[in-house]
Amino acid sequence: MADVVAASKRDPSKWSYGTSGVAGPHHLSGEYFKSVTGANLLHIPYKGGGPAMTDLMGGQVPMLFSSLGPAVGAVKSGKIRALAVTSPMRSGAFPDVPTMDEVGLKGFDSTAWYGLVGPAGLPPEVISRLTQALLKAGEDKNLREQLNATGCDAQFLNPAQTVDKIKADFAKWGRVIKEANIKVD
C-alpha cells in the first residue's frame, strides 16, 4: 500500500480508483483511504460493481474498492490481485490477504455490515429472544463457513454493541463525507 500511495503522489495522472458509484460504501472507503494516507487518487464512479470489476480486470482502472463477494472469483482465478482487506480482521474468504492495519494503516476499518432492527418500544423479552437466537446462530460453524466463503465475515453484536457501532460509524463517515465534499447526485 505504501508503494501505491507513493506512486499516486509522484504521478497522480496515472492513478485512480473505481467504485460501484458516487456516495456508496466503496466511494467512502476510497475517500477514507485518501484521507488517512494522503494518496492522490481520482475517483472513477461506475454504474455498478460489475462494470467497475470488468474495467479493473481489463486494466482500464488501476485499483478498485469493492465488496469481497464480487471479488472472490476474480481473485481466486488470478484475474485480479487483492492488496488488502479493509476490515480489522483478515477475511475468511482471503485468509492470506493482509488487513490495511497489517500493511501499515493502523486502525483502518471500512466494513459494510448488516443489522437486525425493530420498531421503537419493542418489548425487552422479544429483543432478548432475538439476540439469543442470533448469537446461537453465530456459533454454528457450518453457517460461519458458508458466510465466509462469500466474503462475508459474520460478527454477531448484542444490542448495546450495535448502538455503539452505529454511533461510531455515523461520526467517522460523516467526517469523511464532509472532508471529501461528497454530494449525492
Backbone hydrogen bonds in HBPLUS format (Angstrom, degrees):
<---DONOR---> <-ACCEPTOR-->    atom                        ^
c    i                          cat <-CA-CA->   ^        H-A-AA   ^      H-
h    n   atom  resd res      DA  || num        DHA   H-A  angle D-A-AA Bond
n    s   type  num  typ     dist DA aas  dist angle  dist       angle   num
A0005-VAL N   A0001-MET O   2.96 MM   4  6.26 166.9  1.98 158.5 160.9     1
A0006-ALA N   A0002-ALA O   2.94 MM   4  6.11 167.1  1.95 149.5 153.4     2
A0007-ALA N   A0003-ASP O   2.87 MM   4  5.97 163.2  1.90 148.2 153.2     3
A0008-SER N   A0004-VAL O   2.92 MM   4  6.07 153.5  1.99 148.1 155.5     4
A0009-LYS N   A0005-VAL O   3.10 MM   4  6.35 142.8  2.24 145.0 154.7     5
A0010-ARG N   A0006-ALA O   2.97 MM   4  6.20 149.5  2.06 147.1 156.0     6
A0011-ASP N   A0007-ALA O   2.94 MM   4  6.03 168.3  1.96 154.0 156.2     7
A0014-LYS N   A0011-ASP O   3.09 MM   3  5.95 167.0  2.10 127.0 130.7     8
A0015-TRP N   A0012-PRO O   3.16 MM   3  5.18 161.7  2.19 105.7 111.4     9
A0042-LEU N   A0015-TRP O   3.38 MM  27  6.64 166.0  2.40 125.7 128.1    10
A0017-TYR N   A0042-LEU O   2.89 MM  25  6.26 152.1  1.96 159.3 159.5    11
A0044-ILE N   A0017-TYR O   2.82 MM  27  5.86 161.4  1.85 160.3 157.2    12
A0018-GLY N   A0063-MET O   2.87 MM  45  6.33 159.9  1.91 146.1 149.4    13
A0065-PHE N   A0018-GLY O   3.13 MM  47  6.45 162.9  2.17 173.9 169.4    14
A0019-THR N   A0044-ILE O   3.18 MM  25  6.48 139.6  2.35 152.9 149.6    15
A0046-TYR N   A0019-THR O   3.02 MM  27  5.98 148.7  2.12 137.5 146.9    16
A0048-GLY N   A0020-SER O   3.04 MM  28  4.17 144.7  2.17 120.7 126.8    17
A0028-LEU N   A0024-GLY O   3.02 MM   4  6.33 163.9  2.05 156.9 161.7    18
A0029-SER N   A0025-PRO O   2.94 MM   4  6.12 149.3  2.04 137.6 146.0    19
A0030-GLY N   A0026-HIS O   2.99 MM   4  6.25 156.9  2.04 145.7 151.1    20
A0031-GLU N   A0027-HIS O   2.97 MM   4  6.27 159.9  2.01 154.0 159.3    21
A0032-TYR N   A0028-LEU O   2.83 MM   4  5.95 151.5  1.91 147.1 155.5    22
A0033-PHE N   A0029-SER O   2.86 MM   4  6.07 157.4  1.91 147.6 153.8    23
A0034-LYS N   A0030-GLY O   2.95 MM   4  6.24 158.7  1.99 145.8 151.3    24
A0035-SER N   A0031-GLU O   2.89 MM   4  6.09 153.7  1.96 142.9 150.2    25
A0036-VAL N   A0032-TYR O   3.08 MM   4  6.35 146.6  2.20 150.3 157.7    26
A0037-THR N   A0033-PHE O   3.05 MM   4  6.09 132.2  2.29 145.2 157.5    27
A0038-GLY N   A0034-LYS O   2.79 MM   4  5.20 152.1  1.87 143.0 148.1    28
A0053-MET N   A0049-GLY O   2.85 MM   4  6.02 159.8  1.90 153.0 158.0    29
A0054-THR N   A0050-GLY O   2.93 MM   4  6.16 159.5  1.97 154.7 160.8    30
A0055-ASP N   A0051-PRO O   3.03 MM   4  6.23 159.4  2.07 146.4 150.9    31
A0056-LEU N   A0052-ALA O   2.98 MM   4  6.25 146.1  2.10 143.9 153.9    32
A0057-MET N   A0053-MET O   2.94 MM   4  6.20 167.8  1.96 154.8 157.1    33
A0058-GLY N   A0054-THR O   2.93 MM   4  6.12 139.5  2.09 139.5 151.6    34
A0060-GLN N   A0055-ASP O   2.84 MM   5  5.01 140.4  1.99 152.0 154.6    35
A0059-GLY N   A0056-LEU O   3.12 MM   3  5.17 159.4  2.16 104.0 110.4    36
A0071-ALA N   A0068-LEU O   2.88 MM   3  5.12 132.9  2.10 107.7 122.2    37
A0072-VAL N   A0068-LEU O   3.04 MM   4  6.11 127.9  2.32 158.4 173.5    38
A0072-VAL N   A0069-GLY O   3.33 MM   3  5.54 149.9  2.43 105.5 113.3    39
A0075-VAL N   A0071-ALA O   2.88 MM   4  5.94 160.7  1.92 165.3 170.0    40
A0076-LYS N   A0072-VAL O   2.94 MM   4  6.07 172.5  1.95 158.3 160.8    41
A0077-SER N   A0073-GLY O   2.93 MM   4  5.99 142.2  2.08 143.9 153.6    42
A0079-LYS N   A0074-ALA O   2.86 MM   5  5.08 130.5  2.11 157.8 164.4    43
A0080-ILE N   A0074-ALA O   3.28 MM   6  5.73 147.7  2.39 124.2 122.3    44
A0078-GLY N   A0075-VAL O   3.02 MM   3  5.11 151.2  2.10 103.3 112.5    45
A0085-VAL N   A0098-PRO O   2.92 MM  13  6.40 150.7  2.01 145.2 154.8    46
A0100-MET N   A0085-VAL O   2.93 MM  15  6.04 130.9  2.18 173.5 169.2    47
A0110-SER N   A0086-THR O   2.83 MM  24  5.22 164.0  1.86 142.5 147.4    48
A0094-PHE N   A0091-SER O   3.14 MM   3  5.06 131.5  2.39  94.0 106.7    49
A0097-VAL N   A0094-PHE O   3.08 MM   3  5.49 165.9  2.10 117.9 122.5    50
A0102-GLU N   A0099-THR O   3.05 MM   3  5.08 116.9  2.47  94.7 109.5    51
A0103-VAL N   A0099-THR O   3.17 MM   4  6.56 135.0  2.38 142.4 154.4    52
A0103-VAL N   A0100-MET O   3.12 MM   3  5.18 132.7  2.36  96.4 109.2    53
A0105-LEU N   A0100-MET O   2.91 MM   5  5.32 157.8  1.96 149.2 141.8    54
A0104-GLY N   A0101-ASP O   3.15 MM   3  5.33 158.2  2.20 109.5 111.7    55
A0108-PHE N   A0105-LEU O   3.05 MM   3  5.67 157.9  2.10 143.8 142.4    56
A0126-VAL N   A0123-PRO O   2.95 MM   3  5.41 131.6  2.19 111.9 124.6    57
A0127-ILE N   A0123-PRO O   3.15 MM   4  6.54 159.8  2.19 154.2 160.2    58
A0128-SER N   A0124-PRO O   2.87 MM   4  6.05 159.4  1.92 149.1 154.8    59
A0129-ARG N   A0125-GLU O   3.04 MM   4  6.17 157.9  2.09 137.9 143.4    60
A0130-LEU N   A0126-VAL O   2.96 MM   4  6.18 168.2  1.98 155.3 158.3    61
A0131-THR N   A0127-ILE O   2.88 MM   4  5.99 163.3  1.91 150.9 156.2    62
A0132-GLN N   A0128-SER O   2.93 MM   4  6.09 167.2  1.94 151.5 154.9    63
A0133-ALA N   A0129-ARG O   2.97 MM   4  6.13 157.2  2.03 146.3 152.9    64
A0134-LEU N   A0130-LEU O   2.93 MM   4  6.16 160.2  1.97 153.2 158.1    65
A0135-LEU N   A0131-THR O   2.89 MM   4  6.09 163.7  1.91 154.9 159.7    66
A0136-LYS N   A0132-GLN O   2.91 MM   4  6.03 152.7  1.98 144.0 151.7    67
A0137-ALA N   A0133-ALA O   2.93 MM   4  6.16 155.9  1.99 144.0 150.8    68
A0138-GLY N   A0134-LEU O   2.93 MM   4  6.18 148.4  2.03 144.9 153.8    69
A0139-GLU N   A0136-LYS O   3.02 MM   3  5.25 147.7  2.13 104.0 113.8    70
A0140-ASP N   A0137-ALA O   3.02 MM   3  5.36 160.1  2.06 112.0 118.5    71
A0144-ARG N   A0140-ASP O   3.03 MM   4  6.33 164.1  2.06 156.3 161.0    72
A0145-GLU N   A0141-LYS O   2.92 MM   4  6.13 158.4  1.97 151.6 157.4    73
A0146-GLN N   A0142-ASN O   3.01 MM   4  6.24 155.9  2.07 146.1 152.5    74
A0147-LEU N   A0143-LEU O   2.96 MM   4  6.22 161.9  2.00 153.8 158.5    75
A0148-ASN N   A0144-ARG O   2.83 MM   4  5.98 164.5  1.86 151.8 156.6    76
A0149-ALA N   A0145-GLU O   3.02 MM   4  6.14 151.9  2.11 144.3 150.8    77
A0150-THR N   A0147-LEU O   3.08 MM   3  5.48 143.9  2.22 107.9 117.8    78
A0152-CYS N   A0147-LEU O   3.08 MM   5  5.18 146.2  2.20 153.6 143.2    79
A0151-GLY N   A0148-ASN O   2.98 MM   3  5.15 161.0  2.02 109.6 115.6    80
A0162-THR N   A0158-ASN O   2.96 MM   4  6.20 152.3  2.04 156.6 165.6    81
A0163-VAL N   A0159-PRO O   3.02 MM   4  6.31 156.8  2.08 150.8 155.9    82
A0164-ASP N   A0160-ALA O   3.05 MM   4  6.32 160.9  2.09 147.6 152.8    83
A0165-LYS N   A0161-GLN O   2.90 MM   4  6.13 153.3  1.97 144.7 152.2    84
A0166-ILE N   A0162-THR O   2.95 MM   4  6.21 160.1  1.99 151.7 156.4    85
A0167-LYS N   A0163-VAL O   3.03 MM   4  6.28 164.3  2.05 153.4 157.1    86
A0168-ALA N   A0164-ASP O   2.96 MM   4  6.15 163.4  1.99 151.2 155.8    87
A0169-ASP N   A0165-LYS O   2.89 MM   4  6.01 165.5  1.91 153.8 158.0    88
A0170-PHE N   A0166-ILE O   2.91 MM   4  5.99 158.4  1.95 148.1 154.5    89
A0171-ALA N   A0167-LYS O   3.14 MM   4  6.35 158.8  2.19 146.4 151.0    90
A0172-LYS N   A0168-ALA O   2.98 MM   4  6.20 171.9  1.99 154.5 156.8    91
A0173-TRP N   A0169-ASP O   2.84 MM   4  5.78 165.0  1.86 155.1 158.7    92
A0174-GLY N   A0170-PHE O   3.02 MM   4  5.73 144.5  2.15 131.3 141.5    93
A0175-ARG N   A0171-ALA O   3.13 MM   4  6.24 153.1  2.21 142.1 148.4    94
A0176-VAL N   A0172-LYS O   3.05 MM   4  6.40 157.1  2.11 149.4 155.8    95
A0177-ILE N   A0173-TRP O   2.92 MM   4  6.02 166.4  1.94 148.9 152.4    96
A0178-LYS N   A0174-GLY O   3.01 MM   4  6.14 159.2  2.06 143.9 149.7    97
A0179-GLU N   A0175-ARG O   2.89 MM   4  6.03 171.7  1.90 154.6 157.2    98
A0180-ALA N   A0176-VAL O   2.96 MM   4  6.00 157.9  2.01 149.5 155.3    99
A0181-ASN N   A0177-ILE O   2.95 MM   4  5.74 109.3  2.47 131.3 146.8   100
A0182-ILE N   A0177-ILE O   3.07 MM   5  5.20 158.6  2.12 144.7 150.5   101
A0181-ASN N   A0178-LYS O   3.15 MM   3  4.96 148.5  2.25  96.5 106.0   102
